[in-house]
Amino acid sequence: MNKFDLEKLVNIRVSEARALLESNNFHGAYYLVGYALECALKACIAKQVKEYDFPSKQLANASHTHKLVELLGTAGLKQKLTQREKEDQEFSLNWAVAKDWTEVSRYDCTIEKTRATDLFNAVTDNESGILTWLKTYW
């Protein structure tokens, strides 16, 4: 999988999450929009690897996680996130919602409409959404 595949996957998963949200399938919508965020962070990490270069073992190992905060660090975006949070309160609130997503949510049968909608909006908002911001770094 390469950077461009990950970018395509982000768009596919967001579209699927939107469809699930609209059909009141909140569990799947929550999981997929979080997974889209994970893929976006991994696209940012993939940008660090130059064509035909072999990635360092440390970068490769650090990239094989589902933890968004760890992926953010591996992508080298922690300081940029802190700066953006200072500049945009809405973005800061969106990150507070998004950072708590985990891949274990795929097993969570208690996700309600509000939680799924909040995450979807935090990730996809055109002005202060996490994806909008991440796309500037992939």
VEXMARVO-636456 format. One record per atom (N, C-alpha, C): residue number from 0; x, y, z. Coordinates in pm, 1 decimal. Example, Ala and Ser with C-alpha at 12.3 -4.5 7.8 and 13.67 -1.06 7.14 Angstrom:
(r 0 (1319.0 -569.0 780.0))
(r 0 (1230.0 -450.0 780.0))
(r 0 (1320.0 -330.0 780.0))
(r 1 (1285.0 -225.0 708.0))
(r 1 (1367.0 -106.0 714.0))
(r 1 (1290.0 3.0 787.0))
***
This chain:
(r 0 (85.0 -116.9 0.0))
(r 0 (0.0 0.0 0.0))
(r 0 (89.4 123.0 0.0))
(r 1 (56.8 218.9 -84.5))
(r 1 (136.1 341.0 -89.9))
(r 1 (53.0 462.3 -48.8))
(r 2 (116.0 578.7 -50.6))
(r 2 (52.4 702.5 -7.9))
(r 2 (-77.0 729.2 -85.5))
(r 3 (-74.0 707.7 -214.5))
(r 3 (-191.2 736.6 -297.3))
(r 3 (-305.1 639.2 -270.2))
(r 4 (-272.2 514.7 -243.7))
(r 4 (-374.2 417.0 -205.0))
(r 4 (-439.1 457.7 -73.1))
(r 5 (-357.8 503.1 20.9))
(r 5 (-411.0 546.7 150.2))
(r 5 (-503.2 667.3 133.3))
(r 6 (-464.2 761.6 47.8))
(r 6 (-548.7 878.9 22.7))
(r 6 (-683.6 837.3 -36.3))
(r 7 (-681.2 745.3 -133.2))
(r 7 (-806.0 695.6 -191.7))
(r 7 (-891.2 626.9 -85.5))
(r 8 (-825.6 548.5 -1.2))
(r 8 (-896.4 476.5 104.2))
(r 8 (-964.3 573.1 201.3))
(r 9 (-900.4 685.5 228.8))
(r 9 (-961.7 787.0 315.3))
(r 9 (-1095.4 830.3 256.5))
(r 10 (-1094.8 864.4 129.3))
(r 10 (-1218.2 910.9 65.1))
(r 10 (-1325.1 802.3 60.0))
(r 11 (-1284.1 680.4 35.1))
(r 11 (-1379.0 568.6 31.9))
(r 11 (-1440.9 547.8 169.9))
(r 12 (-1359.9 544.2 273.1))
(r 12 (-1410.3 518.9 408.3))
(r 12 (-1499.5 632.3 458.3))
(r 13 (-1467.2 755.9 423.2))
(r 13 (-1553.9 868.2 461.4))
(r 13 (-1688.7 855.5 391.6))
(r 14 (-1686.8 820.0 265.5))
(r 14 (-1811.1 801.9 190.1))
(r 14 (-1895.1 689.4 249.7))
(r 15 (-1829.4 580.1 284.1))
(r 15 (-1900.9 468.2 346.3))
(r 15 (-1956.8 507.4 483.6))
(r 16 (-1878.3 582.4 558.9))
(r 16 (-1924.3 626.8 690.8))
(r 16 (-2046.2 718.7 677.0))
(r 17 (-2043.2 807.0 578.8))
(r 17 (-2157.0 896.2 554.6))
(r 17 (-2282.4 814.8 523.2))
(r 18 (-2268.9 715.9 435.8))
(r 18 (-2383.4 631.5 398.6))
(r 18 (-2437.6 556.3 519.9))
(r 19 (-2347.8 504.5 602.2))
(r 19 (-2391.2 433.0 722.7))
(r 19 (-2459.8 526.4 821.4))
(r 20 (-2406.5 645.8 836.9))
(r 20 (-2467.4 743.7 926.9))
(r 20 (-2608.1 779.5 879.3))
(r 21 (-2621.8 800.5 749.1))
(r 21 (-2752.4 836.3 691.9))
(r 21 (-2853.1 723.1 702.2))
(r 22 (-2804.9 599.1 712.1))
(r 22 (-2896.9 485.2 724.8))
(r 22 (-2907.4 436.1 869.4))
(r 23 (-2865.9 521.2 963.3))
(r 23 (-2875.6 494.3 1107.2))
(r 23 (-2795.4 372.8 1152.9))
(r 24 (-2685.1 346.9 1086.9))
(r 24 (-2592.2 241.2 1126.9))
(r 24 (-2471.0 307.8 1192.2))
(r 25 (-2491.0 350.9 1315.1))
(r 25 (-2395.3 437.8 1382.8))
(r 25 (-2265.4 367.6 1420.4))
(r 26 (-2273.9 239.9 1454.1))
(r 26 (-2153.7 166.4 1494.1))
(r 26 (-2052.1 163.5 1380.8))
(r 27 (-2097.4 124.6 1262.7))
(r 27 (-2009.0 117.4 1146.7))
(r 27 (-1960.3 253.4 1102.1))
(r 28 (-2048.2 353.4 1109.1))
(r 28 (-2008.9 489.5 1070.3))
(r 28 (-1896.7 540.4 1159.3))
(r 29 (-1910.7 518.7 1288.1))
(r 29 (-1809.0 562.9 1383.7))
(r 29 (-1675.8 494.8 1354.5))
(r 30 (-1680.1 364.7 1337.9))
(r 30 (-1556.7 291.1 1312.9))
(r 30 (-1490.2 337.5 1182.6))
(r 31 (-1566.8 347.5 1075.6))
(r 31 (-1508.2 378.5 945.5))
(r 31 (-1453.4 519.8 935.7))
(r 32 (-1518.6 616.6 997.5))
(r 32 (-1464.6 752.3 988.9))
(r 32 (-1335.8 763.6 1071.6))
(r 33 (-1328.7 689.8 1180.1))
(r 33 (-1204.0 684.3 1256.3))
(r 33 (-1094.5 614.1 1178.4))
(r 34 (-1131.5 509.4 1107.9))
(r 34 (-1035.0 437.3 1025.2))
(r 34 (-984.6 527.1 912.3))
(r 35 (-1072.2 610.6 857.6))
(r 35 (-1030.6 706.5 754.8))
(r 35 (-924.9 801.5 810.2))
(r 36 (-944.0 843.9 933.5))
(r 36 (-846.9 931.0 999.1))
(r 36 (-712.9 859.5 1017.0))
(r 37 (-718.2 734.2 1056.3))
(r 37 (-595.9 654.5 1068.6))
(r 37 (-523.0 646.6 934.5))
(r 38 (-596.0 622.3 827.4))
(r 38 (-534.8 614.0 695.1))
(r 38 (-474.7 747.7 652.5))
(r 39 (-539.6 857.0 687.8))
(r 39 (-486.7 989.5 654.5))
(r 39 (-353.8 1013.8 725.5))
(r 40 (-345.5 975.6 850.8))
(r 40 (-219.3 989.3 924.0))
(r 40 (-111.2 901.7 861.3))
(r 41 (-148.5 782.8 819.6))
(r 41 (-50.9 693.9 755.9))
(r 41 (-7.1 747.4 620.0))
(r 42 (-94.0 818.9 549.7))
(r 42 (-54.4 884.1 424.2))
(r 42 (48.8 993.4 452.0))
(r 43 (32.0 1065.0 562.4))
(r 43 (130.6 1166.7 602.2))
(r 43 (264.9 1102.0 633.9))
(r 44 (261.1 986.8 697.1))
(r 44 (384.7 913.9 728.1))
(r 44 (449.2 865.2 598.0))
(r 45 (368.8 812.2 507.1))
(r 45 (421.2 759.9 380.6))
(r 45 (491.3 868.5 300.0))
(r 46 (447.8 991.7 314.9))
(r 46 (510.8 1102.5 242.7))
(r 46 (656.5 1119.8 284.8))
(r 47 (690.5 1075.9 404.3))
(r 47 (827.3 1088.5 454.4))
(r 47 (925.0 995.0 383.0))
(r 48 (873.7 890.0 320.0))
(r 48 (959.2 791.3 255.1))
(r 48 (975.6 831.1 108.7))
(r 49 (1098.5 855.6 68.8))
(r 49 (1125.6 892.3 -69.3))
(r 49 (1114.4 768.1 -158.4))
(r 50 (1074.9 792.4 -283.3))
(r 50 (1061.5 683.6 -378.8))
(r 50 (1192.4 605.4 -388.6))
(r 51 (1179.4 478.3 -382.5))
(r 51 (1288.8 381.9 -392.2))
(r 51 (1376.8 374.7 -268.1))
(r 52 (1349.6 457.1 -168.0))
(r 52 (1423.9 447.6 -41.7))
(r 52 (1360.4 339.7 45.0))
(r 53 (1442.8 270.3 115.2))
(r 53 (1395.1 170.0 208.4))
(r 53 (1367.0 240.6 340.6))
(r 54 (1245.2 228.4 395.4))
(r 54 (1215.2 300.2 519.8))
(r 54 (1295.8 244.8 637.2))
(r 55 (1323.9 331.6 731.6))
(r 55 (1394.6 285.6 850.8))
(r 55 (1305.5 188.4 927.2))
(r 56 (1367.6 98.1 997.9))
(r 56 (1292.5 -0.7 1076.5))
(r 56 (1208.1 70.3 1181.6))
(r 57 (1264.1 175.1 1242.1))
(r 57 (1191.3 249.7 1345.1))
(r 57 (1064.3 311.9 1286.9))
(r 58 (1074.8 374.4 1170.0))
(r 58 (957.3 434.8 1106.9))
(r 58 (854.9 328.0 1069.7))
(r 59 (902.5 218.7 1013.6))
(r 59 (811.1 110.3 974.6))
(r 59 (738.3 54.3 1096.0))
(r 60 (811.0 26.5 1201.6))
(r 60 (748.7 -29.1 1322.8))
(r 60 (651.4 69.5 1385.8))
(r 61 (689.3 195.6 1391.5))
(r 61 (603.1 297.0 1453.1))
(r 61 (475.4 320.2 1372.4))
(r 62 (480.0 290.1 1244.3))
(r 62 (364.3 310.2 1156.5))
(r 62 (260.4 200.5 1170.5))
(r 63 (299.6 88.5 1228.1))
(r 63 (208.7 -25.8 1240.9))
(r 63 (136.1 -21.8 1374.9))
(r 64 (53.2 80.3 1388.1))
(r 64 (-31.8 95.3 1505.6))
(r 64 (-163.5 156.3 1460.7))
(r 65 (-262.3 146.3 1544.5))
(r 65 (-391.2 209.3 1517.6))
(r 65 (-411.8 330.9 1607.4))
(r 66 (-317.1 359.7 1693.5))
(r 66 (-331.4 468.1 1791.2))
(r 66 (-303.4 601.9 1724.3))
(r 67 (-406.8 684.5 1716.3))
(r 67 (-398.5 809.3 1642.0))
(r 67 (-292.4 903.9 1696.9))
(r 68 (-281.5 915.4 1827.0))
(r 68 (-183.7 1006.6 1886.5))
(r 68 (-41.9 960.7 1852.5))
(r 69 (-17.8 830.8 1855.3))
(r 69 (113.6 778.9 1819.2))
(r 69 (143.0 801.6 1671.2))
(r 70 (44.3 780.5 1586.5))
(r 70 (62.4 804.1 1443.4))
(r 70 (90.7 951.6 1415.1))
(r 71 (25.6 1038.9 1488.5))
(r 71 (49.5 1182.0 1474.6))
(r 71 (196.3 1214.3 1502.9))
(r 72 (250.9 1153.3 1607.8))
(r 72 (391.2 1173.3 1640.8))
(r 72 (483.2 1116.7 1533.7))
(r 73 (451.9 998.4 1484.6))
(r 73 (532.4 935.4 1380.2))
(r 73 (530.1 1019.4 1252.5))
(r 74 (417.8 1084.1 1226.0))
(r 74 (406.0 1171.1 1108.3))
(r 74 (479.9 1303.5 1128.1))
(r 75 (526.2 1328.9 1249.9))
(r 75 (598.0 1452.7 1277.8))
(r 75 (507.5 1574.4 1287.1))
(r 76 (383.4 1553.1 1330.6))
(r 76 (284.9 1661.5 1329.2))
(r 76 (243.1 1711.4 1467.8))
(r 77 (307.5 1665.4 1573.5))
(r 77 (264.6 1705.9 1708.0))
(r 77 (273.7 1856.6 1728.8))
(r 78 (385.2 1916.7 1692.4))
(r 78 (400.7 2061.0 1712.6))
(r 78 (304.3 2139.4 1624.4))
(r 79 (283.6 2091.7 1502.7))
(r 79 (190.9 2159.6 1412.2))
(r 79 (47.8 2148.7 1464.1))
(r 80 (14.2 2036.8 1525.0))
(r 80 (-117.6 2019.9 1585.4))
(r 80 (-134.7 2119.2 1700.2))
(r 81 (-35.3 2127.5 1785.9))
(r 81 (-41.4 2220.2 1899.7))
(r 81 (-60.8 2363.2 1851.4))
(r 82 (11.8 2400.4 1747.1))
(r 82 (-0.9 2535.3 1691.8))
(r 82 (-140.6 2558.8 1636.2))
(r 83 (-191.1 2462.1 1562.4))
(r 83 (-325.7 2475.7 1503.3))
(r 83 (-432.5 2483.8 1612.4))
(r 84 (-415.8 2407.1 1719.8))
(r 84 (-511.4 2412.1 1830.0))
(r 84 (-513.7 2551.4 1893.9))
(r 85 (-398.8 2616.1 1901.6))
(r 85 (-391.5 2752.0 1958.0))
(r 85 (-462.6 2852.2 1868.4))
(r 86 (-455.3 2829.4 1739.0))
(r 86 (-512.0 2922.4 1640.8))
(r 86 (-661.3 2902.2 1617.2))
(r 87 (-712.9 2782.4 1641.1))
(r 87 (-849.5 2747.5 1602.0))
(r 87 (-915.4 2663.4 1711.3))
(r 88 (-999.9 2726.4 1789.7))
(r 88 (-1067.1 2659.0 1900.5))
(r 88 (-1154.1 2543.4 1851.9))
(r 89 (-1221.9 2562.2 1740.1))
(r 89 (-1307.7 2455.7 1684.9))
(r 89 (-1223.9 2334.0 1645.8))
(r 90 (-1108.4 2358.7 1585.4))
(r 90 (-1017.2 2250.2 1550.9))
(r 90 (-973.9 2175.9 1677.1))
(r 91 (-942.4 2250.3 1780.9))
(r 91 (-900.8 2190.3 1907.8))
(r 91 (-1009.9 2099.6 1963.7))
(r 92 (-1133.1 2144.8 1957.7))
(r 92 (-1246.0 2062.4 2003.1))
(r 92 (-1261.2 1937.9 1915.4))
(r 93 (-1241.3 1955.9 1785.7))
(r 93 (-1251.6 1841.5 1694.1))
(r 93 (-1144.1 1737.8 1723.2))
(r 94 (-1021.7 1782.0 1750.8))
(r 94 (-916.3 1686.6 1783.5))
(r 94 (-947.9 1615.4 1915.2))
(r 95 (-1004.5 1687.8 2011.4))
(r 95 (-1040.6 1626.6 2139.3))
(r 95 (-1140.1 1512.3 2118.8))
(r 96 (-1229.3 1526.5 2023.1))
(r 96 (-1325.4 1420.5 1991.5))
(r 96 (-1256.6 1307.1 1915.4))
(r 97 (-1176.9 1342.5 1816.1))
(r 97 (-1119.9 1243.0 1725.1))
(r 97 (-1010.3 1157.9 1788.5))
(r 98 (-929.6 1215.9 1872.8))
(r 98 (-811.7 1145.2 1924.9))
(r 98 (-846.6 1022.7 2007.7))
(r 99 (-968.6 1016.4 2056.7))
(r 99 (-1008.8 904.3 2142.0))
(r 99 (-1059.2 782.9 2064.7))
(r 100 (-1069.1 794.8 1931.4))
(r 100 (-1111.1 680.0 1851.1))
(r 100 (-1005.7 570.1 1861.4))
(r 101 (-1052.0 444.5 1867.3))
(r 101 (-960.8 329.7 1861.5))
(r 101 (-1021.8 224.6 1770.0))
(r 102 (-936.0 138.3 1720.3))
(r 102 (-983.9 31.5 1632.2))
(r 102 (-1073.2 -67.0 1706.6))
(r 103 (-1065.9 -67.8 1838.1))
(r 103 (-1150.4 -156.3 1919.2))
(r 103 (-1297.6 -117.0 1906.8))
(r 104 (-1323.4 3.4 1858.8))
(r 104 (-1462.0 48.6 1842.4))
(r 104 (-1540.1 -40.0 1746.0))
(r 105 (-1471.3 -115.5 1663.6))
(r 105 (-1543.1 -204.9 1571.5))
(r 105 (-1621.9 -311.7 1646.3))
(r 106 (-1588.1 -332.8 1772.8))
(r 106 (-1658.6 -430.9 1855.9))
(r 106 (-1759.7 -366.7 1950.3))
(r 107 (-1769.6 -234.5 1947.3))
(r 107 (-1854.7 -161.3 2041.0))
(r 107 (-1996.5 -150.6 1985.1))
(r 108 (-2089.2 -215.0 2050.2))
(r 108 (-2229.8 -214.0 2005.5))
(r 108 (-2311.7 -104.6 2072.5))
(r 109 (-2246.8 -16.7 2147.6))
(r 109 (-2319.9 86.1 2222.0))
(r 109 (-2304.1 225.6 2162.0))
(r 110 (-2244.0 237.6 2047.0))
(r 110 (-2222.0 370.1 1986.3))
(r 110 (-2355.4 424.3 1937.2))
(r 111 (-2387.6 542.3 1985.8))
(r 111 (-2515.1 605.9 1953.1))
(r 111 (-2496.1 713.7 1846.5))
(r 112 (-2606.9 762.5 1796.7))
(r 112 (-2607.7 861.5 1689.0))
(r 112 (-2520.4 982.7 1721.6))
(r 113 (-2534.3 1037.4 1840.0))
(r 113 (-2459.8 1158.1 1876.5))
(r 113 (-2309.7 1136.2 1869.8))
(r 114 (-2264.9 1025.1 1923.0))
(r 114 (-2121.2 996.6 1924.1))
(r 114 (-2067.9 978.0 1782.1))
(r 115 (-2141.3 905.5 1699.8))
(r 115 (-2099.3 883.4 1561.3))
(r 115 (-2101.5 1014.1 1482.1))
(r 116 (-2205.1 1092.1 1500.0))
(r 116 (-2216.6 1219.6 1429.1))
(r 116 (-2107.9 1316.2 1473.3))
(r 117 (-2081.3 1321.1 1602.3))
(r 117 (-1976.5 1410.1 1653.1))
(r 117 (-1840.4 1375.6 1593.2))
(r 118 (-1808.2 1247.4 1588.1))
(r 118 (-1679.7 1207.7 1530.8))
(r 118 (-1677.3 1238.1 1381.1))
(r 119 (-1783.3 1204.7 1311.5))
(r 119 (-1788.2 1230.4 1167.5))
(r 119 (-1766.1 1378.6 1139.2))
(r 120 (-1835.1 1463.8 1210.3))
(r 120 (-1821.5 1608.5 1190.1))
(r 120 (-1682.8 1659.2 1229.8))
(r 121 (-1627.8 1606.1 1337.4))
(r 121 (-1494.1 1647.4 1381.0))
(r 121 (-1389.3 1613.3 1276.1))
(r 122 (-1407.9 1502.9 1211.0))
(r 122 (-1311.3 1457.7 1110.5))
(r 122 (-1333.2 1528.4 976.9))
(r 123 (-1457.7 1549.5 935.8))
(r 123 (-1485.8 1592.7 799.0))
(r 123 (-1521.1 1740.1 782.0))
(r 124 (-1533.3 1816.2 888.1))
(r 124 (-1567.8 1958.2 875.6))
(r 124 (-1472.4 2027.3 777.2))
(r 125 (-1528.9 2102.6 683.6))
(r 125 (-1448.4 2163.9 577.6))
(r 125 (-1352.9 2272.3 625.3))
(r 126 (-1381.8 2335.7 737.5))
(r 126 (-1296.1 2444.0 785.0))
(r 126 (-1204.7 2401.1 899.3))
(r 127 (-1259.4 2332.8 997.4))
(r 127 (-1181.6 2298.0 1116.7))
(r 127 (-1173.1 2148.4 1140.6))
(r 128 (-1200.7 2069.7 1038.6))
(r 128 (-1195.2 1924.8 1052.1))
(r 128 (-1053.0 1872.0 1048.9))
(r 129 (-1033.9 1760.6 1112.5))
(r 129 (-901.3 1700.8 1120.6))
(r 129 (-852.2 1657.2 981.9))
(r 130 (-938.9 1601.8 900.0))
(r 130 (-897.3 1559.8 765.9))
(r 130 (-855.8 1678.2 680.0))
(r 131 (-929.5 1786.4 687.2))
(r 131 (-894.1 1905.7 610.1))
(r 131 (-752.1 1949.3 643.6))
(r 132 (-719.4 1946.5 770.8))
(r 132 (-585.6 1984.3 816.8))
(r 132 (-481.4 1882.1 770.9))
(r 133 (-509.6 1753.9 788.9))
(r 133 (-412.4 1651.1 751.9))
(r 133 (-381.7 1650.1 602.6))
(r 134 (-480.5 1680.6 521.7))
(r 134 (-458.8 1679.9 377.6))
(r 134 (-354.4 1781.7 333.5))
(r 135 (-328.7 1880.9 415.5))
(r 135 (-223.9 1978.2 381.4))
(r 135 (-85.2 1920.8 403.5))
(r 136 (-76.0 1806.5 469.6))
(r 136 (52.7 1744.8 499.1))
(r 136 (76.6 1613.7 426.8))
(r 137 (-20.3 1568.8 348.4))
(r 137 (3.5 1443.9 276.1))
(r 137 (38.4 1477.9 135.2))
***
